[in-house]
């Protein structure tokens, strides 16, 4: 709606409706407003030009059109690729953990995880039998639109197709009856509108075992950094072997009750080898990683010194009376990937 108002006010500077430049039923009009718009055709609308198959322009404003079919194909390829391979930074972290792990059992677990990753990549089989909830983080430019089915519908179709063609497990079900939806939909979509006409899609298949170990709390501000630290460590301690360690820990601090878990999950998209740009967050990440790896959980929960591959922390301003904290744990099969269109 914000995008529609921006487009209308730029295209029709007098009012929304006193100039018949936009017509009911045209693909870029929100369905809820189309009945209010004058019924005129594009050819009757002065100023609007279809410059190419990929853009519409009005005076000095150009809107980029992204083909839904192109988007579908790109997302299907992304899902299949991500489901079959580890990101290079996660593989490197597992290799480092193998070199540093002190326990015999822990080293064997890490060797098996790396061998499994090699086998999945060589054969095209899924990296893990739990191919997860299909989680998408999307940054869409305000000057872009999807031509055809729209963003959410296209992502849903791509998910159905990829999970079927790749023989990926369908894990989504009705929360009460537990009846499987049969195609791993609905997806989980987090959408941010950004400046420009780009489209960035990040895919994070999230397994249930690690997701079940995640937590959120609303603290008083007086709990401070020590309260955040204690909550994260207690969450990992309670999780024990359940999230398939070595784990990656995403932490979201700030925002609101609903936002903190979202930024905790978004933190899992940060590469392990990328320094946190916030020095305070970076210091807390390092402190937490050291403390977690002092726990005797170890790879596979069989004991050892490498329980965690990395801690990623994102901060968001919050209300002066609140301190929201969320922890989203990721398993060793830390699959993620992105495309930009």
Secondary structure, 3 states (H helix, E strand, C coil): CHHHHHHHHHHCCCCCCCCCCCCCCCCCCCHHHHCCCCCCCHHHCCCEEEEECCEEEECCEEEEEEEHHHHHHHHHHHHHHHHHCCCHHHHHHHHHHHHHCCCHHHHHHHHHHHHHHHHHHHHCCCCCCCCCEEEEEEEEECCEEEECCCHHHHHHHHHHHHHHHCCCCCCCECCCCCCECCCCCCCEEEEEEECCCCEEEEEEEECHHHHCCCEEEEECHHHHHHHHHHHHHHHHHHHCCCCCCCEEEEEEEEECHHHHHHHHHHHCCCCCCCCCCCHHHHHHHHHHHHHHCCCCCCHHHCCCCCCEEEEEEEEEEECCCCEEEEEEEECCCCCCEEEEC
